[in-house]
Amino acid sequence: MYVIVVKYAVKPESAEAFPEAVREFTEATRAEEGNLFFEWSRSLEDPLEFVLVEAFTDEGAAPHVNSDHFAKGLEAMRPHLRETPRIISRQVEGEGWDTMGELQI
């Protein structure tokens, strides 16, 4: 699977509007056959930073990046961003979230 983590630094005036600006993109991506998860969070340290954690099957990554909603989603984000997003993208073994071995409940 491909696991991607992206940090988005938004403009102060866009902080509250950003989730709505990415809503269509989020919904379309979550509906993709190859999407395993697509989860947004907001930094506890910096309220102007949003973090996206996403994963795709090996076969699902390329169709996602080549989709119409991917291009539209990036353009919808662009006016809200202060800088180029920072990304980590890796292909790893697995099919989704595993349980944490060090902390069992």
N, C-alpha and C positions, 0 to 999 in steps of 0.2 A: 504494500500500500504506500501511497505518497502522503506524508504528513507535512503540512505547511502551517507556519505561524507567522503572522504579519502584524506589525505595529503601525498604527495610523496616528499621526499627530494632527489633530484638528485645530482649526482656528477657534479662538474663544467664542466668537459669535455663532459658531456652528456646533458647539458641544451638545446642545439639547436637540438639535435638528438632525444630527448625523444618523441616529438609528432609523429614522424615517427615510432618510436619503438612500440608505442601503437596503431597505425593506424588500423591494422588488427583486433585487439581485440575490438577497438571502433566500427568499422563497423559491425562486427559480433554481438556484443551486441545490437547495435541499431536496428538490423534486427530481434531480438528475439520478439516473439509474446507478451510476458509479460513485455517488456521494455517500460516504460513511458517516460523516458528521461535519457540521458547519456552525461553529459556536462563537458568538461575540461576547466579549467582556470589556469592562472599563477598568483601567488601572486604579488601584487604591491609592497610589502615590501621586499620580498625575491625572486629574479629571479631564484633561485634554488629550489623553491617549486611550485609544480603543485597540483591543487585541483580538485578532481573529485566529481561531484554531480550527483547522479544517483537515479532512482526510478523504482520499479517493482510492478506489480500487486501482490496481495497476492499469487496467483498461479504461478507467473512468477519468483519469487526469487529463489526457489530451483532448477528449471531447469537451471537457469543462472549459479549458483555456481557449478553445476554438469556437465556443458557443457565442451566439449573438448577445445573450444576456451578460456574458463576461465583459465584452467590450462596452456595452451600455452601462454596466455596473461601475466600471472604472471611470467612465466619463461622469457618472452621477456623483462619484466621490470627489473628483478633481477640484471643484470650487470650494470644497470644505476643508481641504488639506493645507497645512503649513509647509510641508516638505515631502520629499519622496518617501514612501513607506519603506520600512526595514523588514526583511523577510528571511526566514529559514525554511528551506524546502529540501526534504530528504525522502528517499525511498527506503522503507524499513520493512522488516518481516512483521506479519501479523494481519489481523482483519478488523481491528478496532481497539477499544479500550480493554486493558487487562486489569485485574485487581492488584492492588499494591501489596507486595509481600512483606514489607517492613512494618506495615500498620494494618493489622487485621482486627475487625470489629465483629 
